[in-house]
Amino acid sequence: MPPRKFPSRRSSAQSARYAKRRRNRLAKVDNDLTDAQWHALMDAWGGCAYCQGQGAALQRDCVMPVSRGGRYTLGNVVPACASCNASKHNAEVTGWLRRKKLDERAFLERHAVILRELGAHQD
């Protein structure tokens, strides 16, 4: 069997470098999602934005990943279960939804409706 291309575990030094790069990326952009907005997003979606799973702890997932220029803002963050968030990683959302055979159109339409509703309440 050929050796694995990537090690199965990161060393603590690799993890520290990754964390430092992420902190630096986040510090360079405007991240203005408030706790009130986050709770409103969770209530509006009613579960995971991708798989509609309920009951699991939800995480903030950037539709446009931070590593690709995304920010933690109302228009870019959706609630995601740990499984979907880890699976999506830093993939572009529409391609990831297609690969997972999830309903891309339903997600995009619902995302637009929720943002419109929350935007109206923010004014």
C-alpha positions as a Markdown table, in Angstrom:
| # | Residue | x | y | z |
|---|---|---|---|---|
| 1 | Met | 0.0 | 0.0 | 0.0 |
| 2 | Pro | 1.5 | 3.4 | -0.9 |
| 3 | Pro | 2.2 | 5.9 | 1.9 |
| 4 | Arg | -0.4 | 8.5 | 2.7 |
| 5 | Lys | 0.1 | 11.8 | 1.0 |
| 6 | Phe | -0.9 | 13.7 | 4.1 |
| 7 | Pro | -0.2 | 12.8 | 7.7 |
| 8 | Ser | -3.3 | 11.7 | 9.7 |
| 9 | Arg | -2.5 | 14.2 | 12.5 |
| 10 | Arg | -1.0 | 17.6 | 12.7 |
| 11 | Ser | 1.8 | 18.3 | 15.0 |
| 12 | Ser | 1.3 | 21.0 | 17.7 |
| 13 | Ala | 3.7 | 23.3 | 15.7 |
| 14 | Gln | 1.6 | 22.9 | 12.6 |
| 15 | Ser | -1.6 | 23.5 | 14.5 |
| 16 | Ala | -0.1 | 26.7 | 16.1 |
| 17 | Arg | 1.0 | 28.0 | 12.7 |
| 18 | Tyr | -2.5 | 27.4 | 11.3 |
| 19 | Ala | -4.2 | 29.1 | 14.2 |
| 20 | Lys | -1.8 | 32.1 | 13.9 |
| 21 | Arg | -2.6 | 32.4 | 10.2 |
| 22 | Arg | -6.3 | 32.2 | 10.8 |
| 23 | Arg | -6.1 | 34.9 | 13.6 |
| 24 | Asn | -4.2 | 37.2 | 11.2 |
| 25 | Arg | -6.7 | 36.7 | 8.4 |
| 26 | Leu | -9.6 | 37.5 | 10.8 |
| 27 | Ala | -7.8 | 40.5 | 12.2 |
| 28 | Lys | -7.5 | 42.0 | 8.7 |
| 29 | Val | -11.2 | 42.0 | 7.9 |
| 30 | Asp | -14.3 | 43.6 | 9.3 |
| 31 | Asn | -16.2 | 41.0 | 11.4 |
| 32 | Asp | -19.3 | 42.7 | 12.6 |
| 33 | Leu | -21.8 | 39.9 | 13.4 |
| 34 | Thr | -23.3 | 40.6 | 16.8 |
| 35 | Asp | -24.7 | 38.1 | 19.2 |
| 36 | Ala | -28.2 | 39.4 | 18.6 |
| 37 | Gln | -27.8 | 38.9 | 14.9 |
| 38 | Trp | -26.4 | 35.3 | 15.4 |
| 39 | His | -29.4 | 34.4 | 17.6 |
| 40 | Ala | -31.8 | 35.8 | 15.0 |
| 41 | Leu | -30.1 | 33.8 | 12.3 |
| 42 | Met | -30.4 | 30.6 | 14.4 |
| 43 | Asp | -34.0 | 31.3 | 15.0 |
| 44 | Ala | -34.7 | 32.1 | 11.4 |
| 45 | Trp | -33.0 | 28.9 | 10.0 |
| 46 | Gly | -34.4 | 26.7 | 12.8 |
| 47 | Gly | -31.5 | 24.3 | 12.6 |
| 48 | Cys | -28.6 | 23.6 | 10.2 |
| 49 | Ala | -28.8 | 25.7 | 7.1 |
| 50 | Tyr | -27.5 | 22.9 | 5.0 |
| 51 | Cys | -29.0 | 19.7 | 6.1 |
| 52 | Gln | -31.9 | 21.1 | 8.2 |
| 53 | Gly | -30.8 | 19.0 | 11.1 |
| 54 | Gln | -32.2 | 20.0 | 14.5 |
| 55 | Gly | -31.1 | 19.5 | 18.0 |
| 56 | Ala | -27.4 | 19.5 | 17.4 |
| 57 | Ala | -25.2 | 22.4 | 18.6 |
| 58 | Leu | -24.9 | 24.9 | 15.8 |
| 59 | Gln | -21.7 | 26.6 | 14.7 |
| 60 | Arg | -21.1 | 29.8 | 12.7 |
| 61 | Asp | -20.2 | 28.8 | 9.2 |
| 62 | Cys | -19.2 | 31.4 | 6.6 |
| 63 | Val | -20.9 | 30.9 | 3.2 |
| 64 | Met | -17.8 | 32.4 | 1.6 |
| 65 | Pro | -14.9 | 30.9 | 3.8 |
| 66 | Val | -12.6 | 33.3 | 5.6 |
| 67 | Ser | -9.7 | 31.6 | 3.8 |
| 68 | Arg | -11.2 | 32.8 | 0.5 |
| 69 | Gly | -11.9 | 36.4 | 1.7 |
| 70 | Gly | -15.2 | 35.9 | 3.6 |
| 71 | Arg | -16.1 | 37.7 | 6.8 |
| 72 | Tyr | -18.2 | 37.0 | 9.9 |
| 73 | Thr | -21.1 | 39.3 | 8.8 |
| 74 | Leu | -24.9 | 38.9 | 8.8 |
| 75 | Gly | -24.9 | 38.2 | 5.0 |
| 76 | Asn | -22.1 | 35.6 | 5.1 |
| 77 | Val | -22.8 | 33.5 | 8.2 |
| 78 | Val | -25.3 | 30.7 | 8.5 |
| 79 | Pro | -25.8 | 28.2 | 11.3 |
| 80 | Ala | -24.4 | 24.7 | 10.6 |
| 81 | Cys | -24.1 | 21.5 | 12.5 |
| 82 | Ala | -20.6 | 20.3 | 13.2 |
| 83 | Ser | -20.8 | 17.6 | 10.6 |
| 84 | Cys | -21.8 | 20.0 | 7.7 |
| 85 | Asn | -19.3 | 22.6 | 8.9 |
| 86 | Ala | -16.4 | 20.2 | 9.0 |
| 87 | Ser | -17.4 | 18.6 | 5.7 |
| 88 | Lys | -17.7 | 22.0 | 3.9 |
| 89 | His | -14.3 | 23.1 | 5.4 |
| 90 | Asn | -13.3 | 26.0 | 3.0 |
| 91 | Ala | -15.2 | 24.8 | -0.1 |
| 92 | Glu | -17.4 | 27.1 | -2.1 |
| 93 | Val | -20.9 | 26.5 | -0.9 |
| 94 | Thr | -22.7 | 25.8 | -4.2 |
| 95 | Gly | -20.1 | 23.2 | -5.3 |
| 96 | Trp | -20.1 | 21.6 | -1.9 |
| 97 | Leu | -23.9 | 21.4 | -1.8 |
| 98 | Arg | -23.9 | 19.7 | -5.3 |
| 99 | Arg | -21.2 | 17.2 | -4.2 |
| 100 | Lys | -23.2 | 16.3 | -1.0 |
| 101 | Lys | -26.4 | 16.1 | -3.2 |
| 102 | Leu | -28.1 | 18.7 | -1.0 |
| 103 | Asp | -30.7 | 21.1 | -2.5 |
| 104 | Glu | -28.6 | 24.0 | -3.7 |
| 105 | Arg | -31.5 | 26.1 | -5.0 |
| 106 | Ala | -33.6 | 25.7 | -1.8 |
| 107 | Phe | -30.6 | 26.8 | 0.3 |
| 108 | Leu | -29.9 | 29.9 | -1.9 |
| 109 | Glu | -33.5 | 30.9 | -2.0 |
| 110 | Arg | -34.0 | 30.5 | 1.7 |
| 111 | His | -30.8 | 32.3 | 2.5 |
| 112 | Ala | -32.0 | 35.3 | 0.4 |
| 113 | Val | -35.4 | 35.4 | 2.1 |
| 114 | Ile | -33.9 | 35.2 | 5.6 |
| 115 | Leu | -31.4 | 37.9 | 4.8 |
| 116 | Arg | -34.2 | 40.1 | 3.4 |
| 117 | Glu | -36.3 | 39.5 | 6.6 |
| 118 | Leu | -33.5 | 40.1 | 9.0 |
| 119 | Gly | -32.3 | 43.2 | 7.0 |
| 120 | Ala | -35.8 | 44.7 | 7.3 |
| 121 | His | -35.7 | 44.1 | 11.1 |
| 122 | Gln | -32.3 | 45.7 | 11.4 |
| 123 | Asp | -33.4 | 49.0 | 10.1 |
